[in-house]
């Protein structure tokens, strides 16, 4: 995957219903390029499907977690890979023990486990620590 693939995935993560024409304009390429890139990403399994995002109170069974990520080497490469990860809802640059904080949203513990395994295999990720959200006291 190159930079255009990562930028395309980021746009689709923000709104998977964005039209091909709008994606092409936003990314400065032709509609054919976008169509071909999406088809390749789907065929290669990078894009495993499309979903919708609900208000937090509308998805009570969704599992939310936060993963602290320590990075060795090229942080930009890790960031691009994490932004392309379907389980990562948001990614934050932090200071302290962890270089990055990934907000995860998945449908099951099995999906959480698979997401964490994919994150651990990203080149440059040297360590992770995950906390599962149990309850919010103020929203």
N, C-alpha and C positions, 0 to 999 in steps of 0.2 A: 504494500500500500504506500502511496506517495502522499504528498501534502494535499493535493486536490481531493484524494479519497477521504482523508481525515477531515478536511473542511466540509465536504459533502455530507459525511456522516454526522458531523456536528449540526449542520443545518437540519438534517432529517430528524435528529434527536430532539431538536427544539420544536419542530412541527413536521411530522411525517406526511402530512397532507399538502405540503407546499408543492405547487405545480412545478412541472419540469421547466417551464418558461421562467418562472420566478427564481428557481435554483440556478439556472443557466445565467440569468442576469446578475444575480448576487455573487456568483463565483467567477464571472467574466469569461465564460466558455459557451460553446454552442449547445443547443438542446440535444443534439445527437450525441455529443460528448457525455452529457448528464445521463441520457438514456442508456448508453453503452456502459458507463461506469456503474450505474445502479444494477444493471443486468449482471455484470461481472461480479459485483460484490454479493449479490444474491446467489449466483451460481457457485461461488467460492465458499459460501457459508458465512461470510463476514456479516452480512445482513441476514439474520435468521428469521425475521418476520417483522411485522408492524403491530404497534399496540397504541393504546390511548392512555392518557395520563388523567387521573381523577384527583379531585380535591382530597387531601389527606383524610378528612372525616368521611369521605364517600367510599374509601377502600380500607375498611377496618381489618381485613384479613391479609393485606399486603405486609410483607416483612421489611422493616426499615433497619438499616445498620450503618455504622460508620467504620471505615477502615483507614487507619493510619498507615502510610506507606513511606518507607525509607528508600531513598534512591541512591544508587551508585552510578556515577558517570553521567551520561546525557539525560538530564531531567526532561528536556523537551521531547525526546523520543518516548519516554514513559508517559508523559502527559498526553501525547497524541494517541498512544495505545489505549490509555484509560478512557479517553473521550470516545473512542470507538467501541468500548465495552458496553453491551446492552444493559447490564445490571447497574451501571454507574449513572445515577440521576444527576449528580453534580460533583464537581471537583474543585478543591480549594488549595491554594498555596498557603503553607503555614510556616511558623517558626517553632523552635523547640525540638522535642524528640522526633517528630515525624516531619518529613519534607512536604508531604501532600496529605490531604484528608479527603477521602472519597465517600460520598453519600450514596449508599446502595439502596435500591428498592427492587424487591423480587417477590414472586408469588408463593414461594415455598422454601422450606429449609434445604431441600434438594437443589433448588435453583441457586440459593445462596452459596451452598457448598461448591457448585460448579463455577459460579462467578468468582469466588475466592481462589479456586484452583487456577483459573485462567489469569487472574491478576498476579498470582505468585510466579507464573511462568513468563511474565513479561520481562524481556531483557532489560536489566538495570534495576529491577525491584530486588532489594536486598533483604527486606523484612517487612512484615505487616502485622497489624494487631487490629482485631475487629471487636466492636461492641454492638450488641443488638438492642434496638430501641424497645423498651418495655411499656412505658407510659409517659405521657406529657402532663405536666402539672399546670402549664399555662400555654395557650396556643396563640 
